[in-house]
Amino acid sequence: MPEQQGQAEGVDALQAEIARLRHAVVSHAVVDQAIGVVVTYGGVPPEVAWEVLR
């Protein structure tokens, strides 16, 4: 029985990690889009656009 509980906790931990990674991927995509907007409208390189957003 303790082994099953440990496995269940492991599965829970992995599911939480997957949720965090999915959030990170979505957040990264949104930041990339924002950088693209600043690059396009500001006429600046991506590095400068990142600094503007930061």
CHARMM-style PDB file with segment names, atoms N, HN, CA, C and O in Angstrom:
ATOM      1  N   MET     1       0.806  -1.201   0.000  1.00  0.00      PROA
ATOM      2  CA  MET     1       0.000   0.000   0.000  1.00  0.00      PROA
ATOM      3  C   MET     1       0.854   1.273   0.000  1.00  0.00      PROA
ATOM      4  O   MET     1       0.540   2.193  -0.755  1.00  0.00      PROA
ATOM      5  N   PRO     2       1.913   1.372   0.806  1.00  0.00      PROA
ATOM      6  CA  PRO     2       2.741   2.581   0.774  1.00  0.00      PROA
ATOM      7  C   PRO     2       3.376   2.816  -0.599  1.00  0.00      PROA
ATOM      8  O   PRO     2       3.591   3.958  -1.004  1.00  0.00      PROA
ATOM      9  N   GLU     3       3.671   1.727  -1.305  1.00  0.00      PROA
ATOM     10  HN  GLU     3       3.497   0.799  -0.976  1.00  0.00      PROA
ATOM     11  CA  GLU     3       4.271   1.872  -2.637  1.00  0.00      PROA
ATOM     12  C   GLU     3       3.286   2.546  -3.595  1.00  0.00      PROA
ATOM     13  O   GLU     3       3.676   3.394  -4.398  1.00  0.00      PROA
ATOM     14  N   GLN     4       2.023   2.168  -3.507  1.00  0.00      PROA
ATOM     15  HN  GLN     4       1.707   1.480  -2.854  1.00  0.00      PROA
ATOM     16  CA  GLN     4       0.998   2.781  -4.362  1.00  0.00      PROA
ATOM     17  C   GLN     4       0.822   4.255  -4.034  1.00  0.00      PROA
ATOM     18  O   GLN     4       0.616   5.080  -4.924  1.00  0.00      PROA
ATOM     19  N   GLN     5       0.904   4.578  -2.751  1.00  0.00      PROA
ATOM     20  HN  GLN     5       1.071   3.908  -2.027  1.00  0.00      PROA
ATOM     21  CA  GLN     5       0.778   5.987  -2.351  1.00  0.00      PROA
ATOM     22  C   GLN     5       1.949   6.781  -2.912  1.00  0.00      PROA
ATOM     23  O   GLN     5       1.773   7.900  -3.394  1.00  0.00      PROA
ATOM     24  N   GLY     6       3.151   6.195  -2.849  1.00  0.00      PROA
ATOM     25  HN  GLY     6       3.294   5.286  -2.458  1.00  0.00      PROA
ATOM     26  CA  GLY     6       4.324   6.871  -3.398  1.00  0.00      PROA
ATOM     27  C   GLY     6       4.211   7.076  -4.896  1.00  0.00      PROA
ATOM     28  O   GLY     6       4.609   8.117  -5.419  1.00  0.00      PROA
ATOM     29  N   GLN     7       3.666   6.084  -5.584  1.00  0.00      PROA
ATOM     30  HN  GLN     7       3.343   5.239  -5.159  1.00  0.00      PROA
ATOM     31  CA  GLN     7       3.470   6.212  -7.024  1.00  0.00      PROA
ATOM     32  C   GLN     7       2.430   7.286  -7.333  1.00  0.00      PROA
ATOM     33  O   GLN     7       2.594   8.067  -8.271  1.00  0.00      PROA
ATOM     34  N   ALA     8       1.372   7.321  -6.548  1.00  0.00      PROA
ATOM     35  HN  ALA     8       1.238   6.687  -5.786  1.00  0.00      PROA
ATOM     36  CA  ALA     8       0.335   8.328  -6.751  1.00  0.00      PROA
ATOM     37  C   ALA     8       0.901   9.738  -6.536  1.00  0.00      PROA
ATOM     38  O   ALA     8       0.576  10.665  -7.277  1.00  0.00      PROA
ATOM     39  N   GLU     9       1.739   9.884  -5.528  1.00  0.00      PROA
ATOM     40  HN  GLU     9       2.004   9.131  -4.925  1.00  0.00      PROA
ATOM     41  CA  GLU     9       2.370  11.186  -5.281  1.00  0.00      PROA
ATOM     42  C   GLU     9       3.298  11.553  -6.432  1.00  0.00      PROA
ATOM     43  O   GLU     9       3.386  12.715  -6.829  1.00  0.00      PROA
ATOM     44  N   GLY    10       3.989  10.548  -6.961  1.00  0.00      PROA
ATOM     45  HN  GLY    10       3.918   9.604  -6.638  1.00  0.00      PROA
ATOM     46  CA  GLY    10       4.861  10.793  -8.113  1.00  0.00      PROA
ATOM     47  C   GLY    10       4.075  11.243  -9.325  1.00  0.00      PROA
ATOM     48  O   GLY    10       4.491  12.158 -10.036  1.00  0.00      PROA
ATOM     49  N   VAL    11       2.946  10.607  -9.564  1.00  0.00      PROA
ATOM     50  HN  VAL    11       2.608   9.863  -8.986  1.00  0.00      PROA
ATOM     51  CA  VAL    11       2.083  10.990 -10.677  1.00  0.00      PROA
ATOM     52  C   VAL    11       1.571  12.410 -10.465  1.00  0.00      PROA
ATOM     53  O   VAL    11       1.556  13.203 -11.406  1.00  0.00      PROA
ATOM     54  N   ASP    12       1.158  12.739  -9.263  1.00  0.00      PROA
ATOM     55  HN  ASP    12       1.170  12.094  -8.499  1.00  0.00      PROA
ATOM     56  CA  ASP    12       0.682  14.095  -8.955  1.00  0.00      PROA
ATOM     57  C   ASP    12       1.785  15.126  -9.214  1.00  0.00      PROA
ATOM     58  O   ASP    12       1.532  16.192  -9.775  1.00  0.00      PROA
ATOM     59  N   ALA    13       2.995  14.798  -8.802  1.00  0.00      PROA
ATOM     60  HN  ALA    13       3.200  13.932  -8.346  1.00  0.00      PROA
ATOM     61  CA  ALA    13       4.116  15.715  -9.003  1.00  0.00      PROA
ATOM     62  C   ALA    13       4.392  15.910 -10.490  1.00  0.00      PROA
ATOM     63  O   ALA    13       4.659  17.027 -10.933  1.00  0.00      PROA
ATOM     64  N   LEU    14       4.329  14.840 -11.250  1.00  0.00      PROA
ATOM     65  HN  LEU    14       4.112  13.932 -10.890  1.00  0.00      PROA
ATOM     66  CA  LEU    14       4.557  14.950 -12.697  1.00  0.00      PROA
ATOM     67  C   LEU    14       3.451  15.753 -13.379  1.00  0.00      PROA
ATOM     68  O   LEU    14       3.718  16.541 -14.286  1.00  0.00      PROA
ATOM     69  N   GLN    15       2.220  15.551 -12.942  1.00  0.00      PROA
ATOM     70  HN  GLN    15       2.003  14.910 -12.205  1.00  0.00      PROA
ATOM     71  CA  GLN    15       1.117  16.324 -13.526  1.00  0.00      PROA
ATOM     72  C   GLN    15       1.260  17.809 -13.211  1.00  0.00      PROA
ATOM     73  O   GLN    15       0.958  18.655 -14.052  1.00  0.00      PROA
ATOM     74  N   ALA    16       1.710  18.122 -12.023  1.00  0.00      PROA
ATOM     75  HN  ALA    16       1.955  17.435 -11.340  1.00  0.00      PROA
ATOM     76  CA  ALA    16       1.930  19.526 -11.659  1.00  0.00      PROA
ATOM     77  C   ALA    16       3.051  20.117 -12.506  1.00  0.00      PROA
ATOM     78  O   ALA    16       2.949  21.257 -12.958  1.00  0.00      PROA
ATOM     79  N   GLU    17       4.107  19.360 -12.721  1.00  0.00      PROA
ATOM     80  HN  GLU    17       4.190  18.434 -12.353  1.00  0.00      PROA
ATOM     81  CA  GLU    17       5.223  19.829 -13.547  1.00  0.00      PROA
ATOM     82  C   GLU    17       4.771  20.050 -14.986  1.00  0.00      PROA
ATOM     83  O   GLU    17       5.164  21.035 -15.611  1.00  0.00      PROA
ATOM     84  N   ILE    18       3.961  19.162 -15.512  1.00  0.00      PROA
ATOM     85  HN  ILE    18       3.641  18.361 -15.005  1.00  0.00      PROA
ATOM     86  CA  ILE    18       3.428  19.326 -16.866  1.00  0.00      PROA
ATOM     87  C   ILE    18       2.609  20.607 -16.954  1.00  0.00      PROA
ATOM     88  O   ILE    18       2.720  21.346 -17.932  1.00  0.00      PROA
ATOM     89  N   ALA    19       1.799  20.873 -15.957  1.00  0.00      PROA
ATOM     90  HN  ALA    19       1.709  20.273 -15.162  1.00  0.00      PROA
ATOM     91  CA  ALA    19       0.991  22.100 -15.947  1.00  0.00      PROA
ATOM     92  C   ALA    19       1.885  23.334 -15.938  1.00  0.00      PROA
ATOM     93  O   ALA    19       1.616  24.305 -16.646  1.00  0.00      PROA
ATOM     94  N   ARG    20       2.949  23.298 -15.137  1.00  0.00      PROA
ATOM     95  HN  ARG    20       3.168  22.509 -14.562  1.00  0.00      PROA
ATOM     96  CA  ARG    20       3.883  24.436 -15.094  1.00  0.00      PROA
ATOM     97  C   ARG    20       4.574  24.627 -16.439  1.00  0.00      PROA
ATOM     98  O   ARG    20       4.734  25.758 -16.899  1.00  0.00      PROA
ATOM     99  N   LEU    21       4.980  23.541 -17.065  1.00  0.00      PROA
ATOM    100  HN  LEU    21       4.851  22.623 -16.692  1.00  0.00      PROA
ATOM    101  CA  LEU    21       5.658  23.632 -18.366  1.00  0.00      PROA
ATOM    102  C   LEU    21       4.717  24.158 -19.448  1.00  0.00      PROA
ATOM    103  O   LEU    21       5.120  24.961 -20.289  1.00  0.00      PROA
ATOM    104  N   ARG    22       3.467  23.705 -19.425  1.00  0.00      PROA
ATOM    105  HN  ARG    22       3.139  23.052 -18.742  1.00  0.00      PROA
ATOM    106  CA  ARG    22       2.488  24.216 -20.392  1.00  0.00      PROA
ATOM    107  C   ARG    22       2.291  25.717 -20.224  1.00  0.00      PROA
ATOM    108  O   ARG    22       2.218  26.458 -21.204  1.00  0.00      PROA
ATOM    109  N   HSD    23       2.206  26.151 -18.984  1.00  0.00      PROA
ATOM    110  HN  HSD    23       2.266  25.549 -18.188  1.00  0.00      PROA
ATOM    111  CA  HSD    23       2.056  27.587 -18.711  1.00  0.00      PROA
ATOM    112  C   HSD    23       3.271  28.353 -19.223  1.00  0.00      PROA
ATOM    113  O   HSD    23       3.130  29.426 -19.808  1.00  0.00      PROA
ATOM    114  N   ALA    24       4.455  27.807 -19.005  1.00  0.00      PROA
ATOM    115  HN  ALA    24       4.569  26.935 -18.529  1.00  0.00      PROA
ATOM    116  CA  ALA    24       5.684  28.466 -19.453  1.00  0.00      PROA
ATOM    117  C   ALA    24       5.720  28.586 -20.973  1.00  0.00      PROA
ATOM    118  O   ALA    24       6.135  29.616 -21.503  1.00  0.00      PROA
ATOM    119  N   VAL    25       5.292  27.552 -21.669  1.00  0.00      PROA
ATOM    120  HN  VAL    25       4.954  26.715 -21.239  1.00  0.00      PROA
ATOM    121  CA  VAL    25       5.294  27.583 -23.130  1.00  0.00      PROA
ATOM    122  C   VAL    25       4.334  28.655 -23.641  1.00  0.00      PROA
ATOM    123  O   VAL    25       4.672  29.409 -24.554  1.00  0.00      PROA
ATOM    124  N   VAL    26       3.158  28.723 -23.064  1.00  0.00      PROA
ATOM    125  HN  VAL    26       2.883  28.110 -22.323  1.00  0.00      PROA
ATOM    126  CA  VAL    26       2.173  29.734 -23.476  1.00  0.00      PROA
ATOM    127  C   VAL    26       2.708  31.129 -23.164  1.00  0.00      PROA
ATOM    128  O   VAL    26       2.608  32.033 -23.994  1.00  0.00      PROA
ATOM    129  N   SER    27       3.270  31.305 -21.978  1.00  0.00      PROA
ATOM    130  HN  SER    27       3.350  30.571 -21.304  1.00  0.00      PROA
ATOM    131  CA  SER    27       3.806  32.613 -21.588  1.00  0.00      PROA
ATOM    132  C   SER    27       4.929  33.034 -22.523  1.00  0.00      PROA
ATOM    133  O   SER    27       5.018  34.200 -22.909  1.00  0.00      PROA
ATOM    134  N   HSD    28       5.784  32.088 -22.887  1.00  0.00      PROA
ATOM    135  HN  HSD    28       5.712  31.141 -22.573  1.00  0.00      PROA
ATOM    136  CA  HSD    28       6.901  32.389 -23.785  1.00  0.00      PROA
ATOM    137  C   HSD    28       6.369  32.842 -25.143  1.00  0.00      PROA
ATOM    138  O   HSD    28       6.896  33.785 -25.734  1.00  0.00      PROA
ATOM    139  N   ALA    29       5.339  32.180 -25.634  1.00  0.00      PROA
ATOM    140  HN  ALA    29       4.911  31.414 -25.154  1.00  0.00      PROA
ATOM    141  CA  ALA    29       4.759  32.553 -26.924  1.00  0.00      PROA
ATOM    142  C   ALA    29       4.177  33.967 -26.873  1.00  0.00      PROA
ATOM    143  O   ALA    29       4.316  34.728 -27.830  1.00  0.00      PROA
ATOM    144  N   VAL    30       3.541  34.314 -25.784  1.00  0.00      PROA
ATOM    145  HN  VAL    30       3.428  33.696 -25.007  1.00  0.00      PROA
ATOM    146  CA  VAL    30       2.953  35.653 -25.645  1.00  0.00      PROA
ATOM    147  C   VAL    30       4.057  36.711 -25.604  1.00  0.00      PROA
ATOM    148  O   VAL    30       3.929  37.772 -26.214  1.00  0.00      PROA
ATOM    149  N   VAL    31       5.122  36.422 -24.895  1.00  0.00      PROA
ATOM    150  HN  VAL    31       5.226  35.559 -24.400  1.00  0.00      PROA
ATOM    151  CA  VAL    31       6.248  37.366 -24.827  1.00  0.00      PROA
ATOM    152  C   VAL    31       6.868  37.533 -26.206  1.00  0.00      PROA
ATOM    153  O   VAL    31       7.183  38.652 -26.613  1.00  0.00      PROA
ATOM    154  N   ASP    32       7.044  36.430 -26.930  1.00  0.00      PROA
ATOM    155  HN  ASP    32       6.788  35.522 -26.600  1.00  0.00      PROA
ATOM    156  CA  ASP    32       7.595  36.517 -28.288  1.00  0.00      PROA
ATOM    157  C   ASP    32       6.708  37.374 -29.194  1.00  0.00      PROA
ATOM    158  O   ASP    32       7.210  38.151 -30.006  1.00  0.00      PROA
ATOM    159  N   GLN    33       5.402  37.231 -29.052  1.00  0.00      PROA
ATOM    160  HN  GLN    33       4.994  36.600 -28.392  1.00  0.00      PROA
ATOM    161  CA  GLN    33       4.490  38.045 -29.851  1.00  0.00      PROA
ATOM    162  C   GLN    33       4.635  39.521 -29.495  1.00  0.00      PROA
ATOM    163  O   GLN    33       4.644  40.379 -30.378  1.00  0.00      PROA
ATOM    164  N   ALA    34       4.746  39.811 -28.220  1.00  0.00      PROA
ATOM    165  HN  ALA    34       4.738  39.114 -27.503  1.00  0.00      PROA
ATOM    166  CA  ALA    34       4.902  41.203 -27.783  1.00  0.00      PROA
ATOM    167  C   ALA    34       6.214  41.783 -28.310  1.00  0.00      PROA
ATOM    168  O   ALA    34       6.259  42.936 -28.739  1.00  0.00      PROA
ATOM    169  N   ILE    35       7.275  40.986 -28.275  1.00  0.00      PROA
ATOM    170  HN  ILE    35       7.239  40.050 -27.926  1.00  0.00      PROA
ATOM    171  CA  ILE    35       8.553  41.449 -28.823  1.00  0.00      PROA
ATOM    172  C   ILE    35       8.383  41.768 -30.300  1.00  0.00      PROA
ATOM    173  O   ILE    35       8.884  42.785 -30.782  1.00  0.00      PROA
ATOM    174  N   GLY    36       7.678  40.901 -31.019  1.00  0.00      PROA
ATOM    175  HN  GLY    36       7.271  40.076 -30.627  1.00  0.00      PROA
ATOM    176  CA  GLY    36       7.437  41.141 -32.441  1.00  0.00      PROA
ATOM    177  C   GLY    36       6.692  42.434 -32.703  1.00  0.00      PROA
ATOM    178  O   GLY    36       6.988  43.142 -33.666  1.00  0.00      PROA
ATOM    179  N   VAL    37       5.731  42.745 -31.858  1.00  0.00      PROA
ATOM    180  HN  VAL    37       5.490  42.171 -31.075  1.00  0.00      PROA
ATOM    181  CA  VAL    37       4.980  43.992 -32.017  1.00  0.00      PROA
ATOM    182  C   VAL    37       5.900  45.190 -31.810  1.00  0.00      PROA
ATOM    183  O   VAL    37       5.865  46.144 -32.588  1.00  0.00      PROA
ATOM    184  N   VAL    38       6.722  45.144 -30.766  1.00  0.00      PROA
ATOM    185  HN  VAL    38       6.751  44.370 -30.134  1.00  0.00      PROA
ATOM    186  CA  VAL    38       7.636  46.265 -30.494  1.00  0.00      PROA
ATOM    187  C   VAL    38       8.654  46.401 -31.619  1.00  0.00      PROA
ATOM    188  O   VAL    38       8.980  47.516 -32.025  1.00  0.00      PROA
ATOM    189  N   VAL    39       9.160  45.280 -32.127  1.00  0.00      PROA
ATOM    190  HN  VAL    39       8.895  44.374 -31.798  1.00  0.00      PROA
ATOM    191  CA  VAL    39      10.109  45.309 -33.246  1.00  0.00      PROA
ATOM    192  C   VAL    39       9.455  45.959 -34.462  1.00  0.00      PROA
ATOM    193  O   VAL    39      10.051  46.818 -35.112  1.00  0.00      PROA
ATOM    194  N   THR    40       8.231  45.544 -34.763  1.00  0.00      PROA
ATOM    195  HN  THR    40       7.747  44.846 -34.235  1.00  0.00      PROA
ATOM    196  CA  THR    40       7.536  46.047 -35.954  1.00  0.00      PROA
ATOM    197  C   THR    40       7.209  47.532 -35.844  1.00  0.00      PROA
ATOM    198  O   THR    40       7.504  48.310 -36.751  1.00  0.00      PROA
ATOM    199  N   TYR    41       6.603  47.915 -34.739  1.00  0.00      PROA
ATOM    200  HN  TYR    41       6.363  47.284 -34.002  1.00  0.00      PROA
ATOM    201  CA  TYR    41       6.172  49.309 -34.603  1.00  0.00      PROA
ATOM    202  C   TYR    41       7.290  50.239 -34.167  1.00  0.00      PROA
ATOM    203  O   TYR    41       7.269  51.430 -34.479  1.00  0.00      PROA
ATOM    204  N   GLY    42       8.265  49.700 -33.448  1.00  0.00      PROA
ATOM    205  HN  GLY    42       8.282  48.733 -33.195  1.00  0.00      PROA
ATOM    206  CA  GLY    42       9.345  50.547 -32.965  1.00  0.00      PROA
ATOM    207  C   GLY    42      10.560  50.578 -33.864  1.00  0.00      PROA
ATOM    208  O   GLY    42      11.430  51.437 -33.728  1.00  0.00      PROA
ATOM    209  N   GLY    43      10.610  49.619 -34.794  1.00  0.00      PROA
ATOM    210  HN  GLY    43       9.903  48.920 -34.904  1.00  0.00      PROA
ATOM    211  CA  GLY    43      11.761  49.576 -35.694  1.00  0.00      PROA
ATOM    212  C   GLY    43      13.059  49.311 -34.959  1.00  0.00      PROA
ATOM    213  O   GLY    43      14.111  49.829 -35.333  1.00  0.00      PROA
ATOM    214  N   VAL    44      12.984  48.512 -33.923  1.00  0.00      PROA
ATOM    215  HN  VAL    44      12.129  48.091 -33.619  1.00  0.00      PROA
ATOM    216  CA  VAL    44      14.178  48.219 -33.126  1.00  0.00      PROA
ATOM    217  C   VAL    44      14.487  46.721 -33.223  1.00  0.00      PROA
ATOM    218  O   VAL    44      13.607  45.926 -33.552  1.00  0.00      PROA
ATOM    219  N   PRO    45      15.737  46.337 -32.936  1.00  0.00      PROA
ATOM    220  CA  PRO    45      16.063  44.910 -32.939  1.00  0.00      PROA
ATOM    221  C   PRO    45      15.398  44.183 -31.759  1.00  0.00      PROA
ATOM    222  O   PRO    45      15.014  44.819 -30.777  1.00  0.00      PROA
ATOM    223  N   PRO    46      15.263  42.871 -31.854  1.00  0.00      PROA
ATOM    224  CA  PRO    46      14.591  42.111 -30.789  1.00  0.00      PROA
ATOM    225  C   PRO    46      15.196  42.314 -29.406  1.00  0.00      PROA
ATOM    226  O   PRO    46      14.470  42.323 -28.412  1.00  0.00      PROA
ATOM    227  N   GLU    47      16.508  42.475 -29.327  1.00  0.00      PROA
ATOM    228  HN  GLU    47      17.098  42.468 -30.135  1.00  0.00      PROA
ATOM    229  CA  GLU    47      17.144  42.669 -28.017  1.00  0.00      PROA
ATOM    230  C   GLU    47      16.657  43.959 -27.356  1.00  0.00      PROA
ATOM    231  O   GLU    47      16.412  44.001 -26.150  1.00  0.00      PROA
ATOM    232  N   VAL    48      16.524  44.999 -28.161  1.00  0.00      PROA
ATOM    233  HN  VAL    48      16.724  44.965 -29.141  1.00  0.00      PROA
ATOM    234  CA  VAL    48      16.035  46.281 -27.635  1.00  0.00      PROA
ATOM    235  C   VAL    48      14.550  46.160 -27.271  1.00  0.00      PROA
ATOM    236  O   VAL    48      14.106  46.689 -26.252  1.00  0.00      PROA
ATOM    237  N   ALA    49      13.798  45.463 -28.110  1.00  0.00      PROA
ATOM    238  HN  ALA    49      14.159  45.033 -28.938  1.00  0.00      PROA
ATOM    239  CA  ALA    49      12.376  45.270 -27.818  1.00  0.00      PROA
ATOM    240  C   ALA    49      12.206  44.541 -26.478  1.00  0.00      PROA
ATOM    241  O   ALA    49      11.321  44.880 -25.692  1.00  0.00      PROA
ATOM    242  N   TRP    50      13.045  43.553 -26.225  1.00  0.00      PROA
ATOM    243  HN  TRP    50      13.764  43.278 -26.864  1.00  0.00      PROA
ATOM    244  CA  TRP    50      12.977  42.834 -24.957  1.00  0.00      PROA
ATOM    245  C   TRP    50      13.234  43.780 -23.793  1.00  0.00      PROA
ATOM    246  O   TRP    50      12.534  43.726 -22.782  1.00  0.00      PROA
ATOM    247  N   GLU    51      14.241  44.653 -23.931  1.00  0.00      PROA
ATOM    248  HN  GLU    51      14.809  44.697 -24.752  1.00  0.00      PROA
ATOM    249  CA  GLU    51      14.545  45.623 -22.878  1.00  0.00      PROA
ATOM    250  C   GLU    51      13.374  46.588 -22.663  1.00  0.00      PROA
ATOM    251  O   GLU    51      13.071  46.962 -21.530  1.00  0.00      PROA
ATOM    252  N   VAL    52      12.735  46.976 -23.732  1.00  0.00      PROA
ATOM    253  HN  VAL    52      12.981  46.672 -24.652  1.00  0.00      PROA
ATOM    254  CA  VAL    52      11.574  47.868 -23.636  1.00  0.00      PROA
ATOM    255  C   VAL    52      10.466  47.179 -22.837  1.00  0.00      PROA
ATOM    256  O   VAL    52       9.840  47.787 -21.968  1.00  0.00      PROA
ATOM    257  N   LEU    53      10.237  45.912 -23.142  1.00  0.00      PROA
ATOM    258  HN  LEU    53      10.745  45.418 -23.848  1.00  0.00      PROA
ATOM    259  CA  LEU    53       9.169  45.179 -22.444  1.00  0.00      PROA
ATOM    260  C   LEU    53       9.527  44.908 -20.985  1.00  0.00      PROA
ATOM    261  O   LEU    53       8.656  44.912 -20.115  1.00  0.00      PROA
ATOM    262  N   ARG    54      10.796  44.676 -20.725  1.00  0.00      PROA
ATOM    263  HN  ARG    54      11.504  44.672 -21.432  1.00  0.00      PROA
ATOM    264  CA  ARG    54      11.201  44.410 -19.350  1.00  0.00      PROA
ATOM    265  C   ARG    54      11.000  45.638 -18.523  1.00  0.00      PROA
ATOM    266  OT1 ARG    54      11.281  45.628 -17.325  1.00  0.00      PROA
TER     267      ARG     54
END
